[in-house]
């Protein structure tokens, strides 16, 4: 489900990019919503970065590390182009884990093996900080959940609440949780 939403987002981004390209340099951009061309390009750049972050997170939290690599490269590139300081970096700072200084040249020369090492280092830190069980529960939340009581699907991630005892099943409302308790009680373990 997340991939379908992100595929739609990608189509919207591509359409936005084409429309910016078609209007660029024609003097029309200044009139478009009263916003100058550079502001539109900056807006597109930021939205595209956030799209890459979402794609990366979905792949990362479903253990598809090889599929993370192109998105990770794009995120590093964004942070390099925008010359973000250390306090505002989300991804460039991870280069320290493999002793690489974050320069444009170093970023463009990163190998697949180096990126995978960075990603594995991040996983290792997460596991150390939150423990195996906490990490497992966090990873479940990258997908829309289905109510164990009525089988409805949440409209947004985090809308349904997990069982407070086991955290393995989700409910859309208290009534569904209460009605489903007799069934769930047998498999519910802390």
URCOR-V938292 format. One record per run of one state. SS is the DSSP state (h for helix, s for strand, l for the rest). FROM is the first residue (numbers start at 0). TO is the last residue. If there is no record, write none. Layout:
BEGIN
ss | from | to
SS | FROM | TO
SS | FROM | TO
END
This chain:
BEGIN
ss | from | to
l | 0 | 0
h | 1 | 22
l | 23 | 30
h | 31 | 33
l | 34 | 35
h | 36 | 59
l | 60 | 63
h | 64 | 80
l | 81 | 84
h | 85 | 87
l | 88 | 90
h | 91 | 97
l | 98 | 102
h | 103 | 107
l | 108 | 110
h | 111 | 139
l | 140 | 144
s | 145 | 146
l | 147 | 151
s | 152 | 152
l | 153 | 159
s | 160 | 161
l | 162 | 168
s | 169 | 170
l | 171 | 172
h | 173 | 183
l | 184 | 189
END
